[in-house]
Amino acid sequence: MGGGITQVTPLSPHVAQPSRDGAPPGDSTPRGDSTLRGDGVLSGPGVLPVLPALRELLPGGLPRGSVVATGDWSLLCLALAAGASIAGAWCAIAGLPALGVAAAADAGLDPGRLLLIADPGAGWPQVVVSLLDGCDLVLLRPPSQPSAQVRRRLEAVARRHGGVLVVAGDWAGAQCRLSVTRQQWAGIGAGHGRLRARRVRVVVDGRGAAARPRARWLWLPGPDGAVAIVAADLGEPEIGAEPGIGGLEIGGLGIGELGIGELGIGELGIGELGIDAVGTGGPGGESARRSAG
């Protein structure tokens, strides 16, 4: 390959086995049909399935051959890939050197069917071409703004191979765009408590079937670490609206999408701060409580 792959991290050994429907070994996710399987995950012809919490935002799933843009990198990117991974699809993540195996697995991705390319290098477009040739879904954070020629090339490759390209960033011409327009951390009370979950308002728009904007409040993640729909009886979340949980708006604090930025914490904002996906403690929990007070 012209650009070369500088580092590929195999996450677990995989022995190719014939699939139950007679597909060749190593090809358990035939492209262009609805043979993906997974408990509680639905798919249709020509699509990759999504998690149940995302079905109202993405009816039918992620169309094969499409590009989905999510704006900034966030946990939403991994949530988009989790449904397909649970159902048996091969996924690749490129351009996210700080993303670890544990974080991807906690988000629902199967480490046994996941490739991590921490730094695709200057020739990253060719790396993505190769990944789309072999994987059902590729999650990419481009190291540089792609030109119109590069975008058209990668879009054509995705259509030809029936893959889905999820871009953590802006992508002119993406068929579908998702963005987090509001977010609220839950768990901080009146000067006490610890962050346990996050509620976000996700908006979807785009072209074709996605031309009509849709919005939904989601737990991303919820108190149990899962992605879930915020119960309708809670209405639009407000600070302190939920008994026993409380809330903290972080928009004006200069904190990134997942509580990163000036705090200097990891890509998912749950490591050094002592906030893991299920709301348990960590080495930074005490300092987080003091700062909250």
C-alpha positions as CSV (number, residue, x, y, z in Angstrom):
1,M,0.0,0.0,0.0
2,G,1.3,3.4,-0.9
3,G,0.8,5.0,2.6
4,G,1.6,2.0,4.7
5,I,0.1,1.0,8.0
6,T,2.5,2.2,10.7
7,Q,0.9,0.1,13.5
8,V,-1.9,-2.4,13.6
9,T,-2.9,-3.9,17.0
10,P,-4.5,-7.3,16.8
11,L,-6.7,-7.6,19.9
12,S,-7.3,-11.3,20.1
13,P,-6.5,-14.4,18.0
14,H,-9.3,-15.3,15.6
15,V,-9.7,-18.7,14.0
16,A,-11.8,-18.6,10.9
17,Q,-14.8,-20.9,11.1
18,P,-17.5,-21.6,8.5
19,S,-20.6,-19.6,9.3
20,R,-24.0,-21.2,10.0
21,D,-25.3,-20.1,6.7
22,G,-22.5,-21.7,4.7
23,A,-20.5,-18.6,4.0
24,P,-16.7,-19.0,3.5
25,P,-14.6,-19.0,6.6
26,G,-13.8,-15.6,8.0
27,D,-16.8,-14.0,6.2
28,S,-19.5,-14.3,8.8
29,T,-21.1,-11.0,7.7
30,P,-22.0,-11.2,4.0
31,R,-22.4,-7.8,2.6
32,G,-25.6,-6.4,1.2
33,D,-28.1,-8.6,3.0
34,S,-29.6,-9.0,6.4
35,T,-27.7,-12.0,7.7
36,L,-26.0,-10.1,10.6
37,R,-27.0,-11.7,13.9
38,G,-26.9,-10.6,17.5
39,D,-29.1,-10.8,20.5
40,G,-31.5,-7.9,20.5
41,V,-30.0,-6.3,17.4
42,L,-32.0,-5.8,14.2
43,S,-30.8,-5.4,10.7
44,G,-32.4,-5.1,7.3
45,P,-31.3,-5.6,3.7
46,G,-28.2,-3.6,2.8
47,V,-27.7,-2.1,6.3
48,L,-25.6,-2.6,9.4
49,P,-27.6,-2.9,12.6
50,V,-27.5,-0.3,15.4
51,L,-28.1,-0.6,19.1
52,P,-31.7,-0.5,20.2
53,A,-31.3,2.9,21.7
54,L,-30.3,4.3,18.3
55,R,-33.1,2.8,16.3
56,E,-35.4,5.8,16.5
57,L,-32.6,8.1,15.3
58,L,-31.4,5.7,12.6
59,P,-34.5,3.6,11.5
60,G,-33.3,0.5,9.8
61,G,-29.7,0.9,10.7
62,L,-26.6,2.2,8.9
63,P,-26.9,1.9,5.1
64,R,-24.0,0.0,3.6
65,G,-21.9,2.1,1.3
66,S,-22.6,5.3,3.2
67,V,-20.6,7.8,5.1
68,V,-21.8,8.9,8.6
69,A,-20.3,12.0,10.2
70,T,-20.4,12.6,14.0
71,G,-18.6,15.9,14.3
72,D,-16.1,15.7,17.2
73,W,-14.8,12.4,18.5
74,S,-17.0,11.1,21.3
75,L,-18.5,8.0,22.8
76,L,-21.3,8.4,20.2
77,C,-18.8,7.1,17.6
78,L,-18.2,3.9,19.4
79,A,-22.0,3.5,20.1
80,L,-22.6,3.7,16.3
81,A,-20.2,0.8,15.7
82,A,-21.3,-1.3,18.7
83,G,-24.5,-2.6,17.1
84,A,-22.7,-4.0,14.0
85,S,-19.9,-5.4,16.1
86,I,-22.3,-7.2,18.4
87,A,-24.0,-8.7,15.4
88,G,-20.6,-10.1,14.1
89,A,-19.3,-7.5,11.8
90,W,-15.6,-6.7,11.5
91,C,-14.8,-3.2,12.5
92,A,-11.6,-1.0,12.3
93,I,-10.7,2.1,14.1
94,A,-8.1,4.4,12.7
95,G,-6.5,7.6,13.9
96,L,-7.4,7.4,17.6
97,P,-4.1,6.5,19.3
98,A,-5.5,7.2,22.8
99,L,-8.4,4.7,22.4
100,G,-7.7,1.5,24.3
101,V,-9.0,-2.0,24.0
102,A,-10.9,-1.8,27.3
103,A,-12.8,1.4,26.3
104,A,-13.8,-0.2,23.0
105,A,-15.0,-3.4,24.7
106,D,-16.9,-1.4,27.4
107,A,-18.7,0.4,24.6
108,G,-19.9,-3.0,23.2
109,L,-17.4,-3.7,20.4
110,D,-16.1,-7.3,20.1
111,P,-12.3,-7.2,20.5
112,G,-12.1,-10.4,18.5
113,R,-13.4,-8.6,15.4
114,L,-11.7,-5.3,15.8
115,L,-8.6,-3.7,14.3
116,L,-6.9,-0.7,15.8
117,I,-4.6,1.5,13.7
118,A,-3.4,4.1,16.1
119,D,-1.6,6.2,13.5
120,P,-2.4,5.6,9.8
121,G,0.4,8.1,8.8
122,A,0.5,10.6,6.0
123,G,-0.9,8.0,3.6
124,W,-4.0,7.5,5.6
125,P,-6.4,7.6,2.7
126,Q,-4.9,4.4,1.2
127,V,-5.0,2.8,4.7
128,V,-8.7,3.5,4.9
129,V,-9.2,2.1,1.4
130,S,-7.6,-1.2,2.5
131,L,-9.7,-1.3,5.7
132,L,-12.9,-0.7,3.7
133,D,-11.9,-3.6,1.5
134,G,-11.8,-6.0,4.4
135,C,-14.1,-4.6,7.2
136,D,-17.8,-3.9,7.4
137,L,-17.4,-0.7,9.3
138,V,-14.4,1.7,9.6
139,L,-14.3,4.4,12.3
140,L,-11.9,7.2,11.2
141,R,-10.6,10.4,12.8
142,P,-8.8,11.9,9.8
143,P,-5.4,13.3,10.8
144,S,-5.9,16.1,8.3
145,Q,-8.8,17.7,6.4
146,P,-9.4,15.6,3.3
147,S,-9.6,17.2,0.0
148,A,-12.7,16.8,-2.2
149,Q,-10.8,14.3,-4.3
150,V,-10.0,12.1,-1.3
151,R,-13.5,12.3,0.0
152,R,-15.0,11.2,-3.4
153,R,-12.4,8.3,-3.6
154,L,-13.2,7.0,-0.1
155,E,-17.0,7.3,-0.7
156,A,-16.7,5.3,-3.9
157,V,-14.7,2.6,-2.2
158,A,-17.3,2.4,0.6
159,R,-20.1,2.0,-2.0
160,R,-18.1,-0.6,-4.0
161,H,-17.4,-2.8,-1.0
162,G,-20.6,-2.2,0.9
163,G,-18.9,-0.9,4.0
164,V,-19.8,2.0,6.3
165,L,-17.4,4.8,7.0
166,V,-18.0,6.6,10.3
167,V,-16.0,9.8,10.5
168,A,-15.2,11.5,13.8
169,G,-15.2,15.0,12.2
170,D,-16.8,17.0,9.5
171,W,-17.3,15.3,6.1
172,A,-18.9,17.3,3.3
173,G,-21.4,15.1,1.5
174,A,-22.0,12.6,4.3
175,Q,-25.3,10.9,3.9
176,C,-26.0,11.1,7.6
177,R,-24.8,13.5,10.4
178,L,-25.1,13.0,14.1
179,S,-24.3,15.6,16.7
180,V,-24.6,16.1,20.4
181,T,-26.4,19.5,21.0
182,R,-26.8,19.3,24.8
183,Q,-25.3,17.2,27.5
184,Q,-25.6,16.8,31.2
185,W,-23.6,14.8,33.7
186,A,-25.7,13.1,36.4
187,G,-24.5,12.3,39.9
188,I,-23.4,15.6,41.3
189,G,-25.7,17.0,44.0
190,A,-25.5,20.2,46.0
191,G,-21.7,20.1,46.6
192,H,-21.4,16.3,46.9
193,G,-21.6,13.1,44.9
194,R,-19.7,11.7,41.9
195,L,-20.4,11.6,38.2
196,R,-22.3,8.5,37.4
197,A,-23.9,9.0,34.0
198,R,-24.4,11.4,31.1
199,R,-27.6,12.5,29.3
200,V,-27.2,13.9,25.8
201,R,-29.5,15.3,23.1
202,V,-28.5,13.7,19.8
203,V,-29.7,15.2,16.6
204,V,-29.6,13.4,13.2
205,D,-29.9,15.0,9.8
206,G,-28.5,14.4,6.3
207,R,-29.7,13.5,2.9
208,G,-32.3,11.1,1.5
209,A,-34.0,9.2,4.3
210,A,-32.1,11.3,6.9
211,A,-33.3,14.6,5.4
212,R,-35.8,15.2,8.1
213,P,-34.0,16.0,11.4
214,R,-34.7,13.7,14.4
215,A,-33.7,14.3,18.0
216,R,-33.6,12.0,21.0
217,W,-32.3,12.2,24.6
218,L,-30.0,9.3,25.4
219,W,-28.0,8.0,28.3
220,L,-24.5,8.0,26.9
221,P,-23.4,6.2,29.1
222,G,-26.1,5.4,31.6
223,P,-25.6,4.6,35.3
224,D,-24.9,0.9,34.3
225,G,-22.6,1.9,31.5
226,A,-25.0,1.1,28.7
227,V,-26.4,3.3,25.9
228,A,-30.2,3.8,26.5
229,I,-33.1,6.0,25.8
230,V,-33.9,8.5,28.5
231,A,-37.4,7.6,29.9
232,A,-40.1,9.8,28.4
233,D,-41.5,10.5,31.9
234,L,-38.3,12.4,32.7
235,G,-39.0,14.9,30.0
236,E,-36.2,17.2,28.9
237,P,-33.5,16.8,31.5
238,E,-32.8,19.8,33.7
239,I,-30.3,20.3,36.5
240,G,-31.4,18.3,39.5
241,A,-34.5,17.1,37.8
242,E,-34.0,13.5,38.5
243,P,-34.4,12.5,42.2
244,G,-31.4,10.9,43.7
245,I,-29.1,11.6,40.8
246,G,-28.9,15.3,40.2
247,G,-27.2,16.9,37.2
248,L,-24.3,19.1,36.1
249,E,-24.4,21.1,32.9
250,I,-20.8,21.2,31.5
251,G,-21.3,23.3,28.4
252,G,-19.9,26.5,30.0
253,L,-17.0,24.8,31.7
254,G,-14.8,24.5,28.7
255,I,-14.9,20.7,28.9
256,G,-14.9,18.6,25.8
257,E,-17.5,16.3,24.6
258,L,-16.8,13.6,27.1
259,G,-15.3,15.7,29.9
260,I,-11.8,16.0,28.4
261,G,-9.9,19.2,27.3
262,E,-8.5,21.3,30.2
263,L,-8.9,18.5,32.7
264,G,-6.3,16.5,30.8
265,I,-8.1,13.2,31.1
266,G,-8.4,10.4,28.6
267,E,-10.3,10.2,25.3
268,L,-13.4,8.9,27.1
269,G,-13.2,11.2,30.1
270,I,-13.6,8.3,32.5
271,G,-10.1,7.3,33.5
272,E,-8.0,9.6,35.8
273,L,-11.2,11.4,37.0
274,G,-12.4,8.1,38.6
275,I,-15.5,7.8,36.5
276,D,-15.8,4.5,34.8
277,A,-18.6,3.3,32.6
278,V,-20.6,1.9,35.5
279,G,-20.1,4.8,37.9
280,T,-17.6,3.1,40.2
281,G,-14.7,4.8,41.8
282,G,-11.1,5.4,40.8
283,P,-7.9,7.1,41.9
284,G,-9.2,10.5,40.9
285,G,-12.6,10.2,42.5
286,E,-11.7,12.1,45.7
287,S,-10.3,15.1,43.8
288,A,-13.4,15.1,41.5
289,R,-15.6,15.3,44.6
290,R,-13.6,18.1,46.1
291,S,-13.7,20.1,42.8
292,A,-17.4,19.5,42.6
293,G,-17.9,21.1,46.0
